[in-house]
Amino acid sequence: MAPATSDEEAASLPHISDNDLKPFYVLHKASSSQQHVRKPVGRTSRKVKLNLSSSLAATDESQLLDDPLHNDSRMKIFHHAWVKIDSTIKDVLHNINADVFNEINSWVQKSFRAICSGGKLEIKKVTCSYPVVTDVTSNHIFTALVITSNIEFVDDLQTFADLGGHLHSHGCHVANLSSVDFSAKSGIGGCLRSLLRQILNGSTDAADISVLASWYMEHDNFKNPVVVIIEDMDRCSGSVLSDFILMLSEWVIKIPVILILGVATTLDAPKTVLSSKAVQHLSPSKFFLGHPADRLDAIIEAVLVKHCSGFLVGHKVAAFIRNCFLRQDGTLTSFVRAVKMAIVQHFLMEPLSFTVSGLLNEEVTETDEWPRQALDLPSCLRRLSEPKSEALLSGASKMKDVLNLWSSVVLCLHEAGKSQRITLLDLYDEALDPKLYNLRNSDYLELKPDSQRPSWNHGIHGQSLETHKGRLIGRMIRQIRKQTIRNNGNLDKGTKALNEKAAALITCMTRDHMQPIECIPFHEIVCFKNVDKLQAALLGDPRKRIQLDLLECNKFLKCSCCTKSHSVPISSMHDTALMYTLSQEHGNLINLHDWYQSFKAVISQKTVKDKHKSKVSPSPKKRKITAEPQNITEASAQARFCRAVTELQIAGLLRMPSKRRQDYVQRVAFGLTFYMTLPGSVVLNSEGVESRDVHNLLEI
Amino acid sequence: MAGNQGQLGHTQHNRAQQPTSQTHPIRSKKIMDEDHDIDEDEYEFSRNYFLAKESGKSGKKSARKLSEINLVDEQDLRAEVSNIEPKHEKEIASLIDSYKSLYNEWLFELRYGFGLLLYGFGSKKTLIEDFASTALTEYSVIVVNGYLQSINLKQVAMAMAEVLWDQLKLQLRSASGSLPKSQQPFNSRSMDDLIAFLDGPHAPENECFVCLVIHNIDGPGLRDSESQHLLARIAACSHVRVVASIDHVNAPLLWDKKMVHVQFNWCWHHVPTFAPYKVEGVFHPLILAHGSASQSVKTATIVLQSLTPNAQSVFKVLAEHQLTHPDDEGMPIDVLFTSCRERFLVSSLVTLNSHLTEFKDHELVKMRRHSDGQDCLYIPLSKDALEKLVQEISQ
């Protein structure tokens, strides 16, 4: 659709400035005076806050949030915690991959020696391909197929970058390429160029392999192999990759290239992606990376169960992250991202989070004291019976003790549950549940005198014990007991007794020492619980939210004039919201004429034609007629109609009339269900037809 | 949050790799009995969808024409559009004002490596620019107007590199007193070089960002996947932070998982403003002005009247054929030639072709391939418009 206005025409409009029509412009440059001083983040924006604060009642909390000293220390501690989590995750992943990496490294060295056994070449011959290769097997490329067993290539980007780093540290010349370099569009030149850029450190732009060959002969370069890592072979253009391999095979004597291909799908992948001629030149070996679920468990253990950073998440947040992983995204990357987002949100929202350092320190000193404000935390008000000052003083060390106990029990359970294939992801989720904890306690309380029962009744919130018994931990304990009984016949008495003891120990441990974070006083300081906030920041839902904006605009605008109408179109409503509300009465095609007439009728506050009248509409409208009948000219009504249609079109809620159906626009969104907004998911358009054609869906 | 279920609920194209349970609308009743809100949503969704489909097909579909409205002249309409009296001005202003309390949070997220993605109904242009000029003064800010039709991202990257270079020079000069070695001018560098420069590990002890503000990252100029991949690569650079806005409900489809989780690393913020899309809407055709029948009839009449009477008659033959055969794909050339020769309008195919060339040049007539492989001619006008046109030229 061609733009209807020319630039000049648009420029003549009064509300548009020059900058608005430039494709881009520099808004401002960094103010040089403040440049090199690292400043706490709050400073510039606090000015903004002050302007607003007149309207806000100055509560303790907002004072605390604004306090520059605390703000500063919050930022410092946040940074500390963030760095800690980041490095912990990296370490965990590195350790998991260490064995495979070493294996690959020794294979690379072995392959290199095998190539070099052919002898060194003279420098003069080096820049032309094909020396006299008589032996057919000699132009084979040693190829490692690294099976990721994970369809989500995004999780393995870091793994391959690490692998590159690992090999580089052992002297190899490494280039990390991806499917972007092997696209049909850029062709063989594209991948060769990025290869040269990486190995020659960007000193050339020519796509010529002979440059690489002569470089390889220089200095000591020839003492080490050239390793080319292609992280996602399945996504590469087959023909380009085949050409690349054929080219390398011609040069393999002079440049001993070793290929490492990341394969997500099956071992057959090279045969399906590459041409048979290229496959002939590969001499493959296989390596297997760890399963993504194992990696996830390792990360949970290191970051969340062992609370490396002094930052923890509550049960609901853990459940949300788990659900995201299991049902929606399934990538480790998004899991890590969710944890990072949670920590950012926690430090932004919790004014007392600056005291987290009490948990971060290896040794908790007696002087570690939490500020008085901590006593106002709900968890504190509810539970503390001991003297307040004492609680503040010992709060940190107590919490640390409880958490340590909790994490040891969880890890024990994980170890015990390994035979039953219980993942830490599920176990962690359950171990955090305060309701279940209260339930478990109730088992215990039943043996106690009646005086303590009421608290138990209160705690279980009406949940029956049955649900508890079906849960993971309960099942696990029963399983251990069952083993004792089942093995009765063929096990000696000693083993039986041992098994029974183990079951008793686990029961005791879970009962006495597995106190979830949310049951500990002061937990708000270190524990992030606001799942809604996290979800909103992680997964925007424009499809639903934008429609809701329009249907419930009064919620946001809070104007007095439209308050009474509950989704009944009245003339004072925002034009576009009014139009969208009216469009809900139509099918998937909206007749422009009818739509315009009903719009005009509403804005001029006359009763709408019968067929557009919804059941509820007559009474409020009649009431409204008595207000002030507006005198709206045809031209202004049409202008407002046009603008509203344009705005709906920008929001992607309408498709413009086609040549065939000039009098209709098409509705695109039906209902508010959250869908189609997940990145990378299979896309279905409104007709339910699978389509990866984004343009079709974004068509306006 | 089983988002995918919604779309599966009403399709036969169930995908095996979907991890979630697949529900069929017929079965969804049963599932609703279980305690899932999602399934209720899903049921609601499929119900809405089928209701909309049904009401579209049933007989009560209105057949009213736009031409029945007394349409205002396009120029008057445009003038009127730019003078629309704003509604709820005060409320909108205070709504936008209320977001100022979030600036602190946004800045924090930005500094720690997230990209800000603002969405919600209403133009977010003023909001973002206000944020940039009050809270981002420590950083250089470059604004990209994604709502424009074409944007050269290489130039954007060049401008970013230049700004960053100035910033780094200043820093180095004040830190060590020595000027760094001179650089190759940025305008002769390739995109890869520019990105490598923006991603460089300069001065790790000091943070030094260029902030890229993108209005409508889902806009027409940036909607292709190549631009989005480029933007994602730029966004992933160590010296770059991105603040962007989207307006289209399906905008997230532009990105794959790598872009979302690793490169852009979006932090979403729902900030409806209800402010009019003034600049963003400028390039959209007005629905009541664009391609309306009266306009095209007017222009077509003017063109036809400037042609010879014979040419006019040939056009009329074609028009009458189209009116009497509304379901045909068009009129084959040999049929047109035969009927024109019968009426002594043309004597040879050459003369007919010269007329047709004239028509085609003025877009009065178009050519398309018939389903049986034959080329045929048609007039790209609706039935009403064509009737009106024939009437006009017959007078």
Interface residues (C-beta under 8 A of the other chain):
Chain A: M1 A2 P3 A4 T5 A10 L13 P14 H15 I16 N19 D20 L21 K22 P23 F24 Y25 V26 L27 H28 K29 A30 S31 S32 Q34 Q35 H36 R38 K39 V41 G42 T44 S45 R46 K47 V48 K49 N51 L52 F78 W82 E152 F153 V154 L157 V180 R193 S194 R197 G202 D205 F320 N323 C324 L326 R327 Q328 D329 G330 T331 T333 S334 R337 M341 V344 F347 L348 Q535 A536 A537 L538 L539 G540 P542 R543 R545 I546 Q547 D549 L550 C553 F556 L557 K558 C559 S572 M573 H574 D575 T576 A577 H586 G587 N588 L589 N591 L592 H593 D594 Y596 Q597 K611 E634 A635 S636 Q638 A639 R640 F641 C642 R643 V645 T646 E647 Q649 I650 A651 G652 L653 M656 P657 K659 Q662 D663 V665 R667 V668 A669 F670 G671 L672 T673 F674 Y675 M676 T677 L678 P679 G680 S681 V682 V683 L684 S686 G688 V689 E690 V694 H695 L697 L698 I700
Chain B: M1 A2 G3 N4 Q5 G6 Q7 L8 H10 T11 Q12 H13 R15 Q17 Q18 P19 T20 D41 E42 E44 F45 R47 N48 Y49 L51 A52 K53 E54 S55 G56 K57 K60 K61 S62 A63 R64 K65 L66 E68 I69 N70 L71 V72 D76 L77 R78 E80 V81 S82 N83 I84 E85 K87 H88 E91 I92 L95 D97 K100 S101 Y103 N104 E105 L107 F108 E109 R111 Y112 F114 L117 Y119 G120 F121 G122 K125 E129 A132 S133 T134 A135 T137 E138 Y139 S140 V141 I142 V143 V144 N145 L148 Q149 S150 I151 N152 Q155 V156 A159 V163 D166 Q167 L170 Q171 S174 A175 S190 D192 D193 A196 N206 E207 C208 V213 D218 G221 R223 S225 H229 I246 D247 H248 V249 N250 A251 P252 L253 L254 W255 D256 K257 K258 M259 V260 H261 V262 N265 W266 C267 W268 H269 H270 P272 F274 P276 Y277 K278 V279 E280 G281 V282 F283 H284 P285 L286 I287 L288 A289 H290 G291 A293 P380 S382
